[in-house]
Amino acid sequence: MAAPERERRSWFPFFRSRRAKKPPEPPAKPPVERAREAKVDKPRRHAPAVGIDLGTTFTALAYFQRGEAKVMQNDEGHDITPSVVHLGRTVQVGEEAVKSRRDATRSRGDEETIYNIKRIMGRAHDDPDLRGINWPFEIVEGENGRAAVKVDEFMHTPEQISSLILKYMR
């Protein structure tokens, strides 16, 4: 006869866990679903996406809203604006600056009218590419050896000139 089977017991009872096992957690929802659930009570507003083309010669501004792209027009009614700034007695941007440059060229010179500023942006003052171009305005050394433009006694960085163009475009 076979010996009756005995219940197996561990010699080391402290290895057994005495805690009840937790039920498995449901899988986490994707972030998109969680965001949808969180914003159920708020109405969604569609903000337009804005595109800026700050070009070397022209600047354009457009926006995309409700599946449609629209180019914004400047004060003159044109889709593009010249990337030109005139720093005379008053600051003129765009087509007004081009007219001032044309008038200044006839009279005494156009060292107060700045154009092609993107060609100077991010370059060092002693960059040979900058020295090879005959600019009507003076290029001086700015902060950290970067190139800057001097009009009258004031020094302007290319970023400041570009910001004047963008400010005009809004």
VENFEN-V308577 format. One line per field, one symbol per residue. ss: DSSP state (2 for helix, 1 for strand, 0 for the rest). psi: psi as a letter, one per 30 degrees, with the letter a starting at -180 (. if undefined). burial: b if it has 16 or more other C-alpha atoms within 10 Angstrom, else e. A space follows every 10 residues. Layout:
# VENFEN-V308577
ss = ???
psi = ???
burial = ???
This chain:
# VENFEN-V308577
ss = 0000000000 0022200000 0000000000 2222222200 0000000011 1111000111 1111100111 1000000001 1101111000 1110222222 2222222000 0011102220 0001000222 2000000111 1022211111 1001111222 2222222220
psi = kkkkklkkkk fifffkkfkk kkkkklkkll eeeeeeefge fkkkkjkkkk kkjileelkl klljkhgkkk kklaffglfl kkikkkibel kkkbeeeeee eeeeeedflh ffkklhffff kgllegkfee ffkjkflkkl kakgglklkk kbgkkkleee eeeeeeeef.
burial = eeeeeeeeee eeeeeeeeee eeeeeeeeee eeeeeeeeee eeeeeeeeee eeebbeebbb bbeeeeeeee ebbbeeeebb bbbbbbbeee ebbbbbbbeb beeeeeeeeb bbbbbbbbeb bebbbeeeeb eeeeeebebb bbeeebbbbb beeebebbee bbebbbeebe
